[in-house]
Amino acid sequence: MIRRLLLLPALVVLVAFQSAPAATAAAPSRPPNFVFILADDLGTPPVGCYGNSYYQTPTIDRLAREGIRFTDAYAACPVCSPTRSALMTGQYPARTHVTDYIPGNPFPFARLSHPDWSKFLPLSATTIAEEFVARGYATALFGKWHLAKAYVGPDSIAEGPDRQGFGEVFITHKPTKANDPEKDAHGVESTTARALDFLDRHRDRPFFLYLPHNSIHSPVMAPRAVVEKYRARPGSDRPENNPVVAAMMEILDNSVGRVLAKLDELGLRENTVVIFNGDNGGLLKDGAQTPWRGGKAQLHEGGIRVPLIIRWPAAIAPGRVSAMPVSTVDFFPTMLELTGRPAAPGAVIDGVSLASHLRGGAAPARDAIFWHYPHYHASGEGGPAGAVRAGDWKLVEYYEYTLAKTGRAPELYNLRADPSEKKNLAAAEPARVTALRAQLAAWRKATSAQMPTINPAFDPARANESGGKSD
């Protein structure tokens, strides 16, 4: 059955309800439900349990106390669409070729030309939602998709989430500056209301509810009364503390609380895996990412270090904190293993399953985590780049230097000793730089990563012209 909804300001709506009947009663061996809450442009600083007392997120903080909080969680990319692609597929953006926010900006006069990357998630890709459907789950996406060729409908419908395994869909978009901050500009209320209704209707069968919010993406705006409350808080003048972002976080935190309360009301708390995560670090113009260096569109920690909290009372002991480095690509194999039916042998998955670790086991062994961002971005720094974290060591490689012998040389940091990346150790550790660059190059080759090329139209006077719109 198809239910049509009115086109709302800053929203494009697609709704398609799954036809499979709900079970009349949950079986004792019922696999867990999943609620995945993804915040937009959210690094760790605006989440209270990560150490900043200015931001008030009591529900999210409680979620951390009731489950496991990861200190070294990473987005698969420093911008949104590639991270969302990685979540859907379990594959690095380098492999899917969804390497920039859609549609990106060409920067036609920059030193390097962007590769011919994929500006949508192909329908041939096997998504996590499709895997859940194959396991008998009800599936829904209420919020941001941003994996179609077009950002808004009707042109975005061809690659919409309803064609990628989501049975119920309500797509929202970031507001424009003309939106009214008093009227749910980022769509938090509209998505939350649909989430609560979905939970009511699917309480008796396993479900995967994906809530990718538009908060706290710019333009930042929130009701005046909430903003003024945070303006009056001590520390509101510090560069990492933004009263408007704080107000947006309060609204987002309230949404999380309503979803958790509904799970309690329906008796679903014990067997529901709740995941709270961010898609990339915060935009620097909206707040410093203290204690991290850099921000959105950069491969320093401020652009890729994100909050990750997972609660599953049936299996995860409360109050745990894990320092295991994890990536967006890990969710795909983790969630599938938790259903009791792991991904098929031979499936191309770049992530590692955290299932055993969530249940109290040791962190799984992993060689390294990789990033590939072969693009310029108006909020970026240093141009197209790649990065690798192997153990405590992290290398950032700038492709202008690799390809044109100009720009920034590779940077090396020991994240255990220097998590804020203040001391570049490349000159002191040349052998390690060589080894990590070789490891990064080998990974790019293995994933068929697309590299930028020398731009024959390079014009130093116009190199910063984006040629399009910012994300």
N, C-alpha and C positions, 0 to 999 in steps of 0.2 A: 504494500500500500504506500502511496506517495502522499505526503502531506505538504501543501504549499504554504509558505509563510510570506508575509508582506516584506518588501525590501525596506530595511530600516536605514537611517542615516549612518554612514560608515560601516554598514553591515551588508554582506551578501549572504543569502540564506539558501541552503539546500537541505531538505529533510527527506530521509528515506528510512522507513522503519523496517526492521528485520521481520520476516514473516514466520520464522520458526517459533512454535508455541513455547511458552514458559513451562517449566516443570511444576508440578503441583506441590512438590516438597523437595527440599534439599537432601540429597543422599548423604549418609555419614561420611563417605569417602570423597565428597565433592571437592574438586580442586579449588584453589584460592581465587578470589576475585582480585581485580587490580584496578586501582585508581591512580592515574599518573597525572600529577599537576605540574605543568611546565610554565615557569614565569619568563617573560620576555625581557632581554637585556638585564638580567639579574645576576650580578656577581655575589660574592659572599658578604660585602660590607653592610648592605641594608637588612640583613637577617640577624636578629639579636643574638641568637645562640652562637654566632660566629665571632662575637666579641665586641660589637659596637653597641653601647648602651643607649645611644641617642634614638635609634630606631626601635619601635615597640612592636614586636611580633610574638605576642604571648602564645598564640595557638601553634604556630610553627615551632616555637621553642619547646612547647610541651610535646609536640610530635617527636622532636629529637630526643627528649627525655624518655619517651615511651618506646623508642626504637634505636636505630643506629645512625650516627652522624659521620659522614666522611669528610675529613679535613682536606684531602688532596684529590677532590673530584674535578674533572675537566670536561668542558664542552669540546666536541669534536672539531669545532671551528670557532673563530672569534666573531662570526656573524651568523645570522639565524637560519636561513634555508639549508645550508649544508649540515648544521647540527640536527635539524629536523629530519633530513634525509637519513643521517646516520642512525637516529632513533628508530625510524621506520624499518631500516634494512639490516642493521648490525654491521654495516660496511662503512669504511672510512670515506669521506667525501672524495678523496683522491681516486678511489676505485669507481664510485658512481659518476664521477665528473660533475656532480653538483657542488661546485667549489666556492660559489659566492651567493650573496643574497639575490633573489630573483627580482628584476632582471639584471641587476648590477649596473655598473657604469663603465664605459669603455676607456676613459682617459686617453683620448686619441693621440695626444702629443707627448705622452710620458716616455721615459727611456725604453720601457719594455711594452710589448703588446700582449694583452691577455690571450690565453688559449681559447679555442672554440669549445667552451664548456657547455654542459647540459643545463638549460634554463627551465627544467622541470624534472620531476621524478617519473621515469618511464613507467607505464602501466605494466611492463614486463617484470618489473622488480617485485619480488615477494616481500610484502610488508608484514610487520608484526600483527597488524589487525587481521590480515588474511590468515595468518597462522592461528590466531585465536578463534576465528570463525571455523576453521577446520577442526578445532577441538571442542566445538559446541558452545562457544561463548557468544553472548550478546555484546555488540561493540558500538561505541559511540564516540564522536569527536564534537565537542562544543568549544569553539574558539578559533584560534589562528591555524591555518594550514600552510600557506605560502610555499607550496611545492608544485604549483601549476604554472604554465607559461605566463598566464595573465594573473594579476593580483586580485582583480575583482571580476564578477560575472558580467555578462554571460560567457565571456571568453575563457574564464578560468574553469568552466565546468568539465571540459574534456579530460583534464587530469585531476579531477576533484577527489576528495577522500571517499566519497560514496562509491567510487570505482576502484578503490584500493583496500576494501575490506571493512569499511565503517558502515554499519547498518543504519545509524542515526547520525545526522550531520547538521550542525548549525555553525556557519562560518562567520567569524567576526574579523574586523580590521582595526588597525590603530586609528585614532581620531585625527581630524585635521585641527588646525589652530582655531577654526571657526566653531568647533563643537563647544557645547555648554558644559563646563566642569561640574555643574550641579546635577547633570542628567546622565549619569552612567557612561561617560565619554569613552572609556576603555572597554565597555561591555562586560564588566565583572558581574553585575547583577543578572544580566540576561543569560550568561552562560551558567551561572550558579543555579538559577531557577530551573533550567533545563536539566542540569545534573541531578538535582534533588528529585525531579519527576522521573528521570531515568532509573534512579535507584529504587524508587517506590515500585515501578513497574517490573523490574527485573530482579527483585529480591530472591526469587526462587530458582534462579539459574546462574551459573557462573557468568561474570561480565568483565569487560575491559572498558573502563571509562577514561577517556583521554581529555584532559582539560588544559589546553595550551592557551593561557591568558595573553592578552595584549599588554597588560601591565608588567613591567614599569617602563615600557618603550616610550620614547618621545613622540609627540610633544607631551611633556609631563604636565598634568592638570588634575585637580581634585577639588572637591567642595571647599569653599572658602573657610568655613568654620573649622574643618579638620586641619587645613593648612595653617591657620592662625594658631591652633593649639600647639603645633610643632615649632612655629616661629618663636613661641614664648619659652621653649625648652632650652636649658643651658646647652651650649655647643652648637646652636643652629647657625652660627657664623663660621664654623669650621668648613674647610673645602670638601671634606668627605660627607658632610651632613647637609642634606637638602630638605627643607621643610615640605616641599611639594612631593618629593619622592617618599618621604616619611608618611605623609597622608595617604599616598597611593598604596604603600605597604600595609598600612592599617586596614584599608578596604580589602586588599588581597588576603590578609590574615583572617579577617572576618569571614571571607568566603570559604577559606580552608576550614574554619571552625564549623560553619554550617554543614559542610559535607561530612565532616567527622561526626557531628551530632546526628546526622541522618543515618550514618552507618550504625551508631549506637542504638538509635531508636528502632532500627529494623533488625537488630540482633546480628549484624554482619561484621562487627568490629574484629572479632577474633580471627576470622578467616579471610580478611581483606588486606592485601598488600597495598599500602599507600606510599607513593613515591613523590617527593617534592624535589624539584630540580630547576636549574636555570639553563638557558640556551647559549649564553655567552656572557662575558663580563659587561659591566655598565659603561654607558657613554660618558666620557670624561667631562663633557660640558655640563652634564647633569650631576656630577659629583666625583671627586677623586676616589679611586678604588683602594684606598689605604687599608691594609699595609702593603698591597701589591703595587707593582710598577705597571704603568700603562692602563689601557682600558679597551673597550670594544674595538674590533678590527685590528688589534695588535696581538702578537704572539708572546708578549710578556704575560706574566701571571694575571695581571688585571684584565686581560682580554679573554682568558680561557678558564681561569679558576672559578668554579661555581658552587653553590650550595647543593648538597645531596643528602637527603634524609629519607630513610626507609623504615616504615613501621609495619610489622606483621606479628601481632601478639601471639599467634599460635606457634611461632617458631623463632622469632628474634627476641633475645633477652633485652630488657629495657636498659637505657642508659649507656649503651656501648658507643665508643668512638673508635673509628678505624682510620689509620693513616695510609692505607693502601691507595696508591695512585689508580684511579679508575677513569673511564672515558664513556662518553655517550654510546659508543659502539657496544658496550658491555650489557646494556639493558636487554637487547634482543635475545641473546643466549640465556641470560639470567631468568627472564620471565618465562621463557619456554620451558626451561628445566624445572622451574617451580610448579608448572602445571602438571608435571609428571610425565611429560612427553617432550623430550628435548628436540632440538632442530634435527632434521634428517641428516644422516651421515653424508658427507660430501657437499653439504650446503656451504657456500662461500660466506663465511662470517669472520670479521676481523676482531670482534670482541671476545672476551673471556667471561665465562659464567661465574657470577658471584654467589651462586646458590648455596654452596657449602659454607662459604664465609659468613653469609647472613645467618646461617643456622648455628654459628659458633665455631666453625672450622678455621683453619689457617687461611691467610690470604693466598689465592692461587698464584702460581709463578707466572710472571710475564716478563718478556725480554725488554719491551719498551712501549711507550705511547708516542704516536706520531701526529704531526699536523702538516697540512699543505694548503697554503693560501696564495695562489699565483695571481693575485689581483692587487690593484690600488684601491684605496678607500679614502673618502674625504676625512674620516676620523682616524685613519691609520698613521703609521710612522715607519719609515724605512722602505716602504714599497712591498712588492710581492716577496713572500718568505715561506720558509718551512721551519719546522722545529721537531726535536726529539727529546723525550725525557727517558733516560735509562738509569734506574735507581735514583740516586740523589742528584745526578748530573743532567743538565739541560743545555742543549745547543740550539741557538737560533741562527739560521742561515738566510741571508738576504740574497735574492736572486739577481738583483742588479750587480752585485759583486761577483756572483758565480758566473754570470753570462757576459757581463760587460766590463768587469774589473773596475767598477766604480761603486760609489755608495758605501754602505756599511759592511765592514768585514764581519765574519762570524763572531758571535758572542757566546761565551761559556759561563755557566753559573752552577754553583753547588747549592741546591735548594735547601738542603738541611742546615747548612751554615749561614745561608744568605737567601732566605725566602723572598725578600723584597728585591732581589736582583740588582743590588747596588754595586757589586764588585765583579767586573768582567775578568774572568781568569784565562781568557783565550791565549794571551801572550805568555802566561806562566805554564800553560798546559798544552803545548802545541801537538803532542802526540795524541792526547785525548780529543782535541778538536778534529784532527785528521780521522781518527777512528769513528767518531760520531757522525762526521760528514759522510763517510763511506757507508755507515749504517743507514743514514737517511737516504742516500742515493740508491742503495740497494732496495730499500722499501718502496721508493718511488717507482723503480723499475718493476718490482713485483706486483704493484697495484695499477700499473699502466697510467701513472699520474701524468697529467698534461702540464707541460712547462710553458711559461711565457717565452717570447722570442724577442730578439732585438727589433725595435720599432724604427723603420726607415723614415717615418714622419716625425721623429723626435724633435721637439722644439723646446729648449730650456725655458724660454719666456712664457710658454703656454703649458708646461708640463703638468701643472696642477688643475687644469680645466677638466672637469669630470665628464662632460658630455652627456649628462643625464641627471637623474634625481637621486637623492640620498635615500637610504633605507630607513 
